[in-house]
Amino acid sequence: MARMINNVKNAQKNKLNRKKRSYGNAPQHYDMIVFSHLRWQYVYHRPQHIISRMAKKLKVLFIEEPVPYDENKKSGNLIIVDEILHVLQPNVRDIQSIATIIPNYVNNNTVSFGWFYSAAFCPLLEHINFENIIYDCIDELSLLKDASAQLVHQEKYLMAQANIVFTGGKSLYESKKQLHKNVHCFPNSVDEFHFSKALNGIAIPDDIAAVKSPIVGYYGVIDERIDLPLLHEVAKRMPDVSFVMIGPLAKIEEADLPKESNIHYLGMKFYNELPNYLKAFDIAMMPFALKDATKYSSPTKTLEYMAAAKPIISTKIKDVVRDYSICVSLIDTADDFCEAISFLLEKRDRLSMEMEYYKILQETSWDATAYKMELVIKAYAK
């Protein structure tokens, strides 16, 4: 990796404005190709935090899952995030077909690093020569709704090829360390400076400012992992409390959402807007259903809520219980949820809570996580 850093260190000048364009330039040399099921311009999550930091030293092509196929369009759209970080949205039929368009964008026959966020991309290993293969496992994707039946076998193949496996939480680490000899646990982290803006004089957006307080809020993807019946029951029992859900829908329909006058769905917001919305929360919640899809979850938003000094109520996700039970209100039932809301609104010990948050936040940051990952890569890379 040190050799690659030296090769591209002069490529960090003259940052370009972000823009989206159809492919039209000549293929380029990339030091790292990243394959992700999460889209760069979707919810800002671990891939964006980690890869944007890796791209300070390596030229990176971030490849998303294919967009809907259209014979009349170009092979893909290239988003120029900056001079050495590009995002490719392939316009092909399926993941394997990405191999046919790679020469349109990449001019080196051997790429130093292949970085995978999903094993569904593993068929591309037959077509692209990587010196090093890294698997950053951030969820047990095979357990999610509509997951491919092949995904378990694809992950076994990817792990057999990988030089390094990272995991986004302790439960995932305990699972994957049985399957690979070089697994490293790097739990999801936080940009504390960004989310602590909620403590300052930033403006509260109009759509949430119009919501009656107190507000119990959530932001993130709204999908099958949210315990919607639990949310519905609590909202019915506490009509004087507003429940705000911020984020896009995934794998569920609007008709699946509970409808009450005190439940407000504000849609997806940009990452830079989240502190403004978080400022309006009186309590932050993580109402995840306890099921296979959340068995290995390590919610990034836990630390983000802490950075904004918000009291937190969560269902008993394993990694949340293990790491944050001292300062997060853990609940099982609607009764528990209602009691926790009442307690936090009336009797919470804010100073004690913030002291515990401070201790936790001192131990983590995305900068530190990316740096430690780099050290691991340097130790094992060819």
Secondary structure, DSSP 8 states (H G I E B T S, - for coil): -HHHHHHHGGGGSS----EEEES-S--B--SEEEEESS-TTSS--HHHHHHHHHTTTS-EEEEE------TTS-SEEEEEEETTEEEEEE-SSSSTTHHHHGGGTB--SEEEEEEES-GGGGGGGGTSEEEEEEEEE-S-GGGSTT--TTHHHHHHHHHHH-SEEEESSHHHHHHHTTT-SSEEE------HHHHGGGGTT----HHHHTS-SSEEEEES-BSTTB-HHHHHHHHHH-TTSEEEEES-B-SS-GGGS---TTEEEEE---GGGHHHHHHH-SEEEE-B--SGGGTT---THHHHHHHTT--EEEE--HHHHHHHTTTSEEESSHHHHHHHHHHHHHT--HHHHHHHHHHHHTT--HHHHHHHHHHHHHHH--
